[in-house]
Amino acid sequence: MNATRRRRARRIILARRFFVRTLGVRFLVALALSALVWVVWTLEQNPNIQDLIDDDIQVDDVNLGPSLVLASQIQPVRVTVGGPRENLGRLTVRDFSARVNLAGIGSGVHQLPVEVAVADAAMEVVRVTPETVTVQIDPFEVRAFEVTARLESAPAVGFSADLNNVVSSPASIRVSGGASDVDQVASVIVNLTLEGATSDVSTQALLVPTDRSGNEVENVRLEPQTAEVRVPIARITSRKRVPVLAELAGAVAPGFFVREISVVPTTVEIQGQPEDIERVNTVSTLPLDIEGARGDVEGSVAFANPVGVLLLSGVPTAAVVVVVEPLADTTTIQVAAVAVNLDPNLSAAVSQPSVQVVVGGSVETLQELRAGDIVAELDLSNLSPGRHQLRPVITVPPGIEITQVTPPVLTVELQRQVGELPAPQGQALIGPGGAVATATPTPQPGPTPEAVRTAPIN
């Protein structure tokens, strides 16, 4: 029995030696050769290649510190990868992840390397373009802004929106983000569409952060992002300046007239609806009484407020001055030309014994004018014999003005006296009362006659 067991054990040992020393080596060699063949065949069928991924790969930031924000967009990158051709053909941008590590990075502008990983273990990232990117990091900032209204469409015709009195709930909006971005925000606006509105409008509107040019500022956050806004709508009023007219009551006394009316202020400003303002061209005062006036009239009178408009005068009354003067008239009078200061040794002959004088004044003054009130004198003093052209000197009472004298110049011929007869000294004065003889003055010795002179007309 034991011998049988020993023989069996011996056969097992011999068989094991045969397999290990002979078949085992051959098997391992065959296995290695098979693997080598498979690798060679695989490389021939699916060789390793390198290629550039044609799409941009977005770069994420990681490990940003507290109270800091990324203030700039990170530039995307492109990668060149190597590996089996079939694997490369299956890759998309979703198989890549790119990031910059911001751990320990403070505020400012930094140039940081980009780390790119690929999901396929058979693929390898060969190159990243660009290898580094610029990153701006700002401190986190929060600032409060009031809501500003911006009109996109106007209310109905004849109405306007009072954008200075827009009420927002909440009244203050928090703008947060990087300091450089928040600094760009000049206002938080709400765009209003009020087309056709005739009364106050309340609406829930989206808020927009804008810079000084009105452009939207990105990379900031608003809290809240909308607000309840109430916009007052009112009828449009206009203003214009119009002249002030003084109203008078009654009539001045007979024989008098209103020569001038002055009023202060001369103009006032009115306000109202455009259609009402359009029809008002003047503002009148209340009537100032001038009944029976024979002289100037002054007074402070209130304004007569036009219907439908508001008077914006800074003073409640207007100062009115009415200048009242007597009526003026003219009359024509034939006045005798009287020679005066004639040398007693000379005689005078006047080409025309009278002149026609047109005088003006008030009706009352002209009615009281009497004969002899107007005198036309020819001053013959210091004249030598011969013919002289003289202007008569016209004398009139106070309140009378000389308008015209016809003829304006008279011819006087002087001759030496023959014998001792006195020379005539004047002519008859013809006036409204008829002819009146002129007194003959006592002859006075005169100086040596001079050249011809012309007497002025007053």
Rosetta blueprint (number, residue, H / E / L):
1 M L
2 N H
3 A H
4 T H
5 R H
6 R H
7 R H
8 R H
9 A H
10 R H
11 R H
12 I H
13 I H
14 L H
15 A H
16 R H
17 R H
18 F H
19 F H
20 V H
21 R H
22 T H
23 L H
24 G H
25 V H
26 R H
27 F H
28 L H
29 V H
30 A H
31 L H
32 A H
33 L H
34 S H
35 A H
36 L H
37 V H
38 W H
39 V H
40 V H
41 W H
42 T H
43 L H
44 E H
45 Q H
46 N L
47 P L
48 N E
49 I E
50 Q E
51 D E
52 L E
53 I L
54 D L
55 D L
56 D L
57 I E
58 Q L
59 V E
60 D E
61 D E
62 V E
63 N L
64 L L
65 G L
66 P L
67 S L
68 L E
69 V E
70 L E
71 A L
72 S L
73 Q L
74 I L
75 Q L
76 P L
77 V E
78 R E
79 V E
80 T E
81 V E
82 G E
83 G E
84 P E
85 R H
86 E H
87 N H
88 L H
89 G H
90 R H
91 L L
92 T L
93 V H
94 R H
95 D H
96 F E
97 S E
98 A E
99 R E
100 V E
101 N E
102 L L
103 A L
104 G L
105 I L
106 G L
107 S L
108 G E
109 V E
110 H E
111 Q E
112 L E
113 P E
114 V L
115 E E
116 V E
117 A E
118 V E
119 A L
120 D L
121 A L
122 A L
123 M L
124 E E
125 V E
126 V E
127 R E
128 V E
129 T E
130 P L
131 E L
132 T E
133 V E
134 T E
135 V E
136 Q E
137 I E
138 D E
139 P E
140 F E
141 E E
142 V E
143 R E
144 A E
145 F E
146 E E
147 V E
148 T E
149 A E
150 R E
151 L E
152 E E
153 S E
154 A L
155 P L
156 A L
157 V L
158 G L
159 F E
160 S E
161 A E
162 D L
163 L H
164 N H
165 N H
166 V L
167 V E
168 S E
169 S E
170 P L
171 A L
172 S E
173 I E
174 R E
175 V E
176 S E
177 G E
178 G E
179 A H
180 S H
181 D H
182 V H
183 D H
184 Q H
185 V L
186 A L
187 S E
188 V E
189 I E
190 V E
191 N E
192 L E
193 T E
194 L L
195 E L
196 G L
197 A L
198 T L
199 S L
200 D L
201 V E
202 S E
203 T E
204 Q E
205 A E
206 L E
207 L E
208 V E
209 P E
210 T E
211 D L
212 R L
213 S L
214 G L
215 N L
216 E E
217 V L
218 E L
219 N L
220 V E
221 R E
222 L E
223 E E
224 P L
225 Q L
226 T E
227 A E
228 E E
229 V E
230 R E
231 V E
232 P L
233 I E
234 A E
235 R E
236 I L
237 T L
238 S E
239 R E
240 K E
241 R E
242 V E
243 P E
244 V E
245 L E
246 A L
247 E L
248 L E
249 A E
250 G L
251 A L
252 V L
253 A L
254 P L
255 G L
256 F E
257 F E
258 V E
259 R E
260 E E
261 I E
262 S E
263 V E
264 V E
265 P L
266 T L
267 T E
268 V E
269 E E
270 I E
271 Q E
272 G E
273 Q L
274 P H
275 E H
276 D H
277 I H
278 E H
279 R H
280 V L
281 N L
282 T L
283 V E
284 S E
285 T E
286 L L
287 P L
288 L E
289 D E
290 I L
291 E L
292 G L
293 A L
294 R L
295 G L
296 D L
297 V E
298 E E
299 G E
300 S E
301 V E
302 A E
303 F E
304 A E
305 N L
306 P L
307 V L
308 G L
309 V E
310 L E
311 L E
312 L L
313 S L
314 G L
315 V L
316 P L
317 T E
318 A E
319 A E
320 V E
321 V E
322 V E
323 V E
324 V E
325 E E
326 P E
327 L L
328 A E
329 D E
330 T E
331 T E
332 T E
333 I E
334 Q E
335 V E
336 A E
337 A E
338 V E
339 A E
340 V E
341 N L
342 L L
343 D L
344 P L
345 N L
346 L E
347 S E
348 A E
349 A E
350 V E
351 S L
352 Q L
353 P L
354 S E
355 V E
356 Q E
357 V E
358 V E
359 V E
360 G E
361 G E
362 S E
363 V H
364 E H
365 T H
366 L H
367 Q H
368 E L
369 L L
370 R L
371 A L
372 G L
373 D L
374 I L
375 V E
376 A E
377 E E
378 L E
379 D E
380 L L
381 S L
382 N L
383 L E
384 S L
385 P L
386 G E
387 R E
388 H E
389 Q E
390 L E
391 R L
392 P L
393 V E
394 I E
395 T E
396 V L
397 P L
398 P L
399 G L
400 I L
401 E E
402 I E
403 T E
404 Q E
405 V E
406 T E
407 P L
408 P L
409 V L
410 L E
411 T E
412 V E
413 E E
414 L E
415 Q E
416 R E
417 Q L
418 V L
419 G L
420 E L
421 L L
422 P L
423 A L
424 P L
425 Q L
426 G L
427 Q L
428 A L
429 L E
430 I E
431 G E
432 P L
433 G L
434 G E
435 A E
436 V E
437 A L
438 T L
439 A L
440 T L
441 P L
442 T L
443 P L
444 Q L
445 P L
446 G L
447 P L
448 T L
449 P L
450 E E
451 A L
452 V L
453 R L
454 T L
455 A L
456 P L
457 I L
458 N L
